[in-house]
Amino acid sequence: RLAGFVNAVGSLVGDPEIDAALAHDDAVQRDGLLPWVRRAREDGAIRNDLDAERIVDWLMVLMDGFISRIATDPSFTAVDQGAVYLDTVDRFLAAEDP
């Protein structure tokens, strides 16, 4: 179960090896999202009031929160809440109307 994994990893924070692995995972996610966000922002497909790095920060916050909720609340599932999550992300990314 995801909750057990999250709790196990959380209990190991502070261990230099675990901290390095978590930092690496964060960098991989960020490096994966950043080019797509930059391109979408340059094309006017998403908001441009925040720089690409800040948009990625917030996308990761939303993703982390979604995953954390799934991990800690058995009644909150990706199947049931996935559409709301995607709608939230879409609304966050939405470019302003001209």
C-alpha positions, 0 to 999 in steps of 0.5 A: 500500500502506498501509505506504508511506503510514504510512511517508511520513506518519511521515517528515513528522511535525514539519512544522507542516502535517502535525502540524496535519492529524494533530491534526485527523484525531485530533480528528475521530475522537475527536469522532465516537466520543465521543457514541456512547461516552457514550450507550452508557455512560449506557445501561449497554451498555458498561463504566462504570469508565472515563470516556467520554474514556478509553474513546475513548482506548483505542478509538483505541489499539486501532484505531491498533495494528491499522492499524499492524500491517496496515501493517507485516506483510503476513501480518497482514491485516484480512480474516484478523484482523478478527474477532479485532480486533472480539472484542478491542474487544467484550471491552474495552467489555463491561459488567460483569455485575450 
